[in-house]
Amino acid sequence: MSDAPALTPASFPEYNTQLQSAALQATRAALGLPGDIPFHRSVHPDFAKELDGCSARVLSIANKLLALSDTASAGGKGKGKARLESQDDVVDRFHSVVVDAMDQLLERADIGLDEFLGHSKAPAIAVNAAQPSAQKPKKSTVLPGRLDPALQHASHLAKPQLAFKRKVDNTAGTVWQPTLRHKYNAKVPLGYNLQDSDSEDADPSSSLHPYRYEIKHISYPARMFQPAPPIPPRSFEDTPFSWVSTPTDFASMLAKLRGAPEIAVDLEYHSYRTYGGFVCLMQLSTRDEDFVVDTLALREEMEELNEVFTDPNVVKVFHGAESDIVWLQQDFNLYVVNLFDTYHASKVLDFPRHGLATLLEMYCDFTADKRYQLADWRIRPLPAEMLQYARSDTHFLLFIYDNLRNALLDRAQSRAQSRAQSPSSSRATPASEATYPSSRAPNATYPSSHAPDATYPSTHALVREVLSRSEETALRVYEKETYDAEGGSGPGGWDTLARKWNKASLTASSSEREGAAVNVQREVYRAVHAWRDRVAREEDESTRYVLPNHYLFTLAERTPGDMAALLSIFHPVPPVIRRRAKELLDTIRETMKRALGSRGPTEPPPAPIEETMSVDVETRTEQTAGPARNETRTETAAAAASSLWTQAKGIAATSSQLFGSSLEGCKGEVPCAVKLGAARSVLLGTGAGKTSAEVPMSRTRFVEAAARIHRTLVIAPSVPKVEELKVKVKEGVAVREEEMEGEVLKNEGAAEMAFVPSSERGAKAVVDDTIVVVGQGKRKKRKRGGEKGTGGAGDGTGERAATTAAGGEEEEVDAFDYGSVSNILDDGMEEADEGVRGGRKKARGGRGPGTSFYGDFPAPPKAHSEVKRGNQSRTFR
């Protein structure tokens, strides 16, 4: 449409109306097309040609629009990959290609309208994003949320501590001493606190702090207790930044710090490739400029910062300065006077979280990438992302300090007003009287630096509390870590590590539970742990670099015996172990020999003679007089007789294959097992007496062993008694009965009866007045009916013979008449059932005379799925 007028803001409404009208007309025309277009296309070639040309034009326009939308969504770098090639693409990919592109365009339009109308609020502090480099960045292979291994452990770097003028001293047991060349801002001479300590200071290490007196007697500036509007920091792009790595740059930075009322300080250190660690970077920020100091290059010049760090008129803002204060003393002889720790401020204000990242998000709307906390800060030159992270730690810290200080003053004022308006208070608290926050104990007092008669407004109480806690942090003194080889205590002790890893068998307390026994694994663990600490001190490496903790426990639990077994434990082998593997293996072998040699055979201590010779003590009760002797002998005999394997008289053996002739004659009612004793033992030798009085003290071990063996030794078991059987003949049936007199059948257990076939049996089966019943070993007792014509149905015998056990007379039993029993096919089944099975019918359901009977079969078993009686469910109303 070359003849179309140019589109202007004034003509856009009319153009938009025409565009919507044209789209509506096209939609109506498309809906009005008939459904048999494919038929007409196949019949009329000219129509098919025009239809294909129209479809090609529509697809071309659609693809141009898609390319344009893709370019807009990709920031001007789109390539137009989303295309519609045919009718099938329109049907199959319409939603993914067309609808998604329109949604993105509409969403960007909504965002642009919100920004134009002012509905979207800009962040409180604008942080400019890093400018894209001219070169195409390489595709990163690091997983999201992980730090690049090249930045975490730069193994190719040489140790910078080798170039330090003051060499590292890792000797155990030495006491660190400060070596200040000049004491700036001193109120007392340099040697005052080093030689004389105040009476209130009981800690001997407090004399090692040169600025202890200045910290305890500080006078804070008045501006710290006056609320003021927070001063927001400028963006990274607008804030001047200096990388300080030369003495000239350091002197320029120091001149700028002298005139700053507040400075923010933070440190970055390295502790993996060194035993004690060292500081790699120091970040400092004022209200106008940021500094990052290369402390590896300016290690000797850093002590000059004491001129600013010890100035009480300059507020030094740290966050979590517990470790930073110690690092400054250890590496640079730097001390801090007038410290304000924002961590303590967040604790006093009862924030839910107290990290610096939380304060940055709360007050500055800035999210720091905490992955770089674990980065290797020895890298030079420092990558841009690590430098950005280092600047962010102090760039916003002064703004956070302003907000926290105002919050402390506001909350203290609110508490003072609430106490003054409270009707429960006996009197109003004067504004000039100091009040303590609830976080301190009622009897707690401020440090002695504040005079007893010093008063200040109650609105200063929370700020004073934060400053008091910060003073305690600033008074910390660096102490070299010692190694406790015996107890394993301390941060790097073997007992501390075993408790942290929950290895109870390797802790120091395990030796108390095990008594005198030597735990070989614990001894190996202690020896390897001590070897690792010694090697780390010698090579100035961290203990984790020399030997990781999990390998330390593996060596103790799977002690290697040779070099191959030692090296197979590591995957991969640490560099130090690769060079000193033989030394480690020799340490393990020597520890094993010493532990196994000192352990020896573990024998229990000998028991007293009174306990070991309890058998003789029981036997010697015969010497006592009166009834006590008889009672003791009776109880002993009863206890011996109650055992199944107690020796019976006449059966006990008179000699032992192990101890030889070991039995004495039995006297009285005392069994032989009680008075068992031996004068000589083939296993233990000679020297034992017969009584406890004759046993020498040097042979108590023999006496104990002999007594234990005699108490438990089995010589010969006694023959068990067999229960007597009683049988009675009642009404022609042999029945067992326990309380029958004169009709007892004794089974001696030794006689055997041969089986006699039925053809060879006589009419009488009486042998020595004994009833012999073949095949009826456990016949139940049953009474027969006395009516004539009643037979035992199902008995299986036509005639039964029995004799009485007393007189031996034969009693004839009536022959069973099978003819009297009714047949189920007979017509007179009712009468037979009534006479013969009357009792059973009543018991099993009670069939009437007119009921057909086809056998007395038991009820079928219940199915497993059928509800049992205990599983029945009932409904209670």
FENGI-V921232 format. One record per helix or strand of 2 or more residues. SS is the DSSP state (2 for helix, 1 for strand). FROM is the first residue (numbers start at 1). LEN is the number of residues. Records with the same first field share a line. If there is no record, write none. Layout:
BEGIN
SS->FROM-LEN, FROM-LEN
END
This chain:
BEGIN
2->12-20, 37-7, 45-29, 87-6, 94-24, 149-4, 160-4, 192-4, 204-5, 212-5, 222-4, 247-12, 302-8, 322-11, 342-7, 356-9, 370-5, 384-12, 397-25, 458-17, 494-7, 504-3, 510-5, 520-20, 543-4, 549-9, 563-5, 575-5, 581-19, 609-4, 614-10, 627-15, 697-16, 758-3, 818-3, 829-8, 838-6
1->240-5, 262-9, 278-8, 289-6, 315-4, 339-3, 680-2, 685-2, 725-6, 733-4, 744-2, 766-2, 770-2, 801-3, 810-3
END
